[in-house]
């Protein structure tokens, strides 16, 4: 698999990353199989937005001695309560949940602490004021995390991250649906110049881009800031991945399979033919 350097982390990551959002209902054994298959295919960037114990234990069990091969991006502010996802903006609780996640993973460090779901500038100002950002930097200073990132659906937040230059990477939706989003390319170019690695999430716009022949609504959080309603053309997962990876500053695109078959489809991108990765003919449909 092709690899790229992930911003200021200096780490080489395969261009296809693994998300776990749709694996939260799978057993530990199923998770182990998926993780092992991904590792063997050269996937080494894992985005752990979910901190459910059984999911993390399945990941940790499959890593074993291969832990050093993998970049684990654990979300700071994402946890669980009574078996369900929990979002926290309390710095003490965020650290407690983060440390519990590392314990379930069977590791004493995370490669990346990804400050979780910064919806907009209002959220950014809130967590900066109440100490969440400082708490994340404290983890880095203590050696519990190696690098810091921000996860957001807001292009304005991405711009701020790039301008401040305090973080090593940023996670943001990059897909065909935001091809014409004003200033998107300018902000991505800024990230590249500043050495901020871009992790492209939602390459399929939460699956909306794959609804060929249907009038489809794509919400702003799915596209990265632009609402669309359109008749969806025929688009493949390979074309979606190819588009995201072609954008300025993108180091890795994270996709979340729900089973082994879908993972194998993502892995197939490695061997896709030239005509299969071509997406240019689709751009007119997404041009205002």
ABEGO torsion letter per residue (X at the ends): XBBBBBEAAGBBBBABBBBAAAAAABBAAAAAAAAAAAAAAGBABBBBABABAAAAAAAAAAAEAAAAABBBBBBBGBBBBGGBBBBBABAAAAAAAAAAAAAAAGBABBABBBBBGBABAAAAAAAAAAGAAAAAAAAAAAGABABBBBBBABAAAAAAAAAAGABABBBBBBBAAAAABBGAAAAAAAAAAAGBBBBBBGAAGGGAAABBGBBBBBBAAAAGGBBBBBBBBBBBAAAAAAAAAABBGBABBBBBBABAAAAAAAAAAAABBAAAABAAAAAAAABX
